[in-house]
Amino acid sequence: MMDCTDPYARYLLRLITRQALLYTEMVPAPAIVHGRLDLFLAFDPAEHPVAVQFGGADPAELAICARWAHRYGYDEVNLNVGCPSDRVQSGRFGACLMAEPQRVAECVAAMAEASPLPVTVKTRIGIDDQDSWEALEDFVGTVSEGGGCDSFAIHARKAWLQGLSPKQNREVPPLDYQRVYRLKQAFPGLEIIINGGITDLEQAEQHLQAVDGVMIGREAYHNPYMLAEVDRRLFGDDRPAPSRHDILEAYLPFVETRLQAGAPLSAMSRHLLGLFQGVPGARAWRRHISENAHRPGAGVEVLQEAAAKVGRPAEAEAATAPPGA
């Protein structure tokens, strides 16, 4: 979720769900080693629970990252072994590391030794022609036994390291959810979290019959209000879900504070574009923000004016309610 789940987006998502674990963008380990700490690690305490995700292949560097993650107060540290971009491959980390399970085990072990935080791994079901069940089983077994990792988030697609863009790698390789289910059966003592192509809570509930957790990325970013029922349906939290307008109103003081600190409105407003997805007036909402948020001196009034084009909260929420609700 590079360029998506920054601190501004995570603060917004936390206003929608109190329970779901949030993840940072992938942070390159060298950036932390070279001292760019606040730029990549600072976050608002309201974001908890939140995990930081690192990309790297050097156990010593990743140990430094894990140590700083603990000092900054994260709840989990995650190693990305799933990103297929050329830029990531050139640094010898991301999905290409699936070809080096022993190296990944060494990285995880170093991170676990350096920090008391749980260390987890985000990966794929395979890469290139190394996509057999045996290869995946060996990878997970090596990393869990050699590195001490007991939690894996599995994107249920293989990655082609050459020939496909990162976007194509999220869409072209076919999904194989059964492979992830089989992984849970083979390693019942591990936490197995499924990822890839999940677009609604009905799908999430179905997956949870076979695995321990569900990770939702792009859909939750582009349609964030889909998370409004997560707490009730998946965590047993009986508190009522906030309306879209409630979320916006709660976000505005945060926006004001960041504006006063020098952040441009567009840095925050871009994460709001999908908030009213599926609601009458959503197009006018997006257009007003897109046309005005980048202007010098733009403030929260841009968001308030855009919200007025969606209609009263009761009307907007009623428009999205299922029949008979």
C-alpha positions, 0 to 999 in steps of 0.5 A: 500500500505504498503512497496509500496508508500514510499517517493521514490515511490511518487516522481516517481509517481508525475513525471508521473501525476501532478494532481492525489492525492497521498497517503502515506503508512498507518502509525500506530498512536502509531509510531507518538505518540512515536515521530518517526515523520520524519521517517513516515511523512517527504516528498518532497514538490514536492509530493503535493497534498499528503494525509497521511493515519493513522491506529489507534483506539484511538481518542486521539492518532489520534488527535496527528497524525492529528495535526502533519500531518498539521504541516508537510504540508499534504493536507489531513489526512485519517483514514484507516478502510479497512486493514484486516491484522492480525498485524493491527487487533491485534492493534484494527484498520483497517477493524475490526473497521467497527464493531465499527462505533461509535468508528470510528466517535469519531476518525474522530471527534477528528482528525477534531478538532485537525487539519484544514485538511480534514479528510477522511476515507478509508474502505470496503463494509463490514467485515465477515458476517457483509456485508449487505447494512444496515450495510454499510449504518449505518457505513457511516451514523454514521461516517459522522454524528457523526464524520463530515466526508464527504469523503469516499474511498470505496474498493468494496469488503468485508474483511474476518478478519480470513482465508484470507491473505491481498493479498487474501482479495484483490482478493477473495471476489467478487467486488460489484461496484453497492454497492458503486454506491448505497452508492453515491445515498443514500448519495448524499452530500458525496464524494464517491470514488471507489476502488478495481480491477480498472486497466485502465483509461477506467474503471475509466471513467466509474466509474466516471459516478456514483461516485465522484472519483477513487482510484487506488492502485496496478495497478498504482504501478506495471504499473505506466505509466498507470497514464501518461494520467490521467491529460489530460483525467480526469483533463483537463490538455492539457500539453503533457504526459512525455515519460517513458524515460523523467520520468526516466531522471527527476528521476535521480537527485532525486536518486543522491541526496538520494544516497548522503544522504546514501540511497541505490539504491535498495530502489529507483530502486524497484519502477522503475521496472514496468516503461517500462511494455509492452514495448519491452526490459522491461524484460531486463530492470527489470533484469539488475536492479534486478541483479545490484542495490543491489551491494555496490556502485551502482549508477544511471549508473545502471538505465542508463544501464538498460534504454539503453536495452529498446531502444530509447525513440521514439521507446519505446513510439511508441511501446505502442501507439494505432493503428492509433495514 
